[in-house]
Amino acid sequence: MPGTPQPELTGAIAQCDAPAEAKAGMFLINGDWTRAHETAQALDSPIGAYWHALVHRHEPDFPNLKYWLRRAGDSPIHARLLEAAHAEGKLRAVTPSGAWDQMRFTDCYARPADREWTRRIESIELLALLDHSLAM
């Protein structure tokens, strides 16, 4: 989960030679939500929309999160999230059809009773999306 922004890390991220999609994720993981939001919002790509959604998750602004998730669509990282949900024993909570359902995961994420397992899956999601972004 994103932490407290480290200014020296923000500077390093801004200067690094990485795709803008990866920078959006790195800013978010660093806890620099403003830079993450600005970077993701400037992108016209499914990965950019996904990072934009995750910024809104941490506000929290769940209606906006869902809007951006719809714009992001399916992602190759969803297979990892299905595996993680299965390992948590929560597969049925997030997939009525066998495919990862971001809207159902968002609903679970918003419930205090589901905080522990959704935050563990979120950690996997952040790293998987960053890895995917770096591979661009």
Secondary structure, 3 states (H helix, E strand, C coil): CCCCCCHHHHHHHHHCCCCHHHHHHHHHHCCCHHHHHHHHHCCCCHHHHHHHHHHHHCCCCHHHHHHHHHHHCCCCCHHHHHHHHHHCCCHHHHCCCCCCCHHHHHHHHHCHHHHHHHHHHHHHHHHHHHHHHHCC
